């Protein structure tokens, strides 16, 4: 399946913004895959549904950590869009999480009435 048309030109300001962390996050390949994930998730946090389309709001998170699962680093199925709040809650190594490497688990899908299966879905708050 050719998905190259989804990437389009880079968003304004990407080159000017300072990227944090590892050189991995500076690569063209990462920025391309990151954009695909954000498009797939409609620039919404998959945990709470917050809009992450503004500059610096989106975090693209590796579900299985990149350092322990390098073969999944660019696997779109292993990536999800998060807001900064949900990203910080899921990462104990950043000093914001509730426990050592505790991850946010997401249950996707809806029942026959259209209600989300995830008991923590933002529609149920």
C-alpha positions, 0 to 999 in steps of 0.5 A: 500500500503506497502511503507516501501521499499522506506525508506531504510537506513537513509542517511549518516550523519542524526544522526550526524547533529543537528536537530533544533526546537521541539523534534517532529523533532527528532522522528524516525517517523518524519524522516521516513515521511520526507524521504518519502516526499523527495523521492516523490518530487525527492529531488526537491523544489516543488516551484522553482524546485531547487535540495535539495539533498545536506546536509542541503538543504531540508526543509520539510514543513507543508502546514497547520501548525503543531501546529494548525493542529496536526492531519496532522503532519504526513500526506504526503498530508500536506507536501512538499519539499522546498529549504531554500529560498522558505521555508523562503519566506513562513514563516513570523514567521521566520522573512523572509515572506511577511506577517503574516502566508502567505503560498506558494500556488502550482497549480499542473498539466499540460494543454493538451500541457504539459505546467504547470498550475501554472503561477509561475512554474519555467519553465515559468521564 
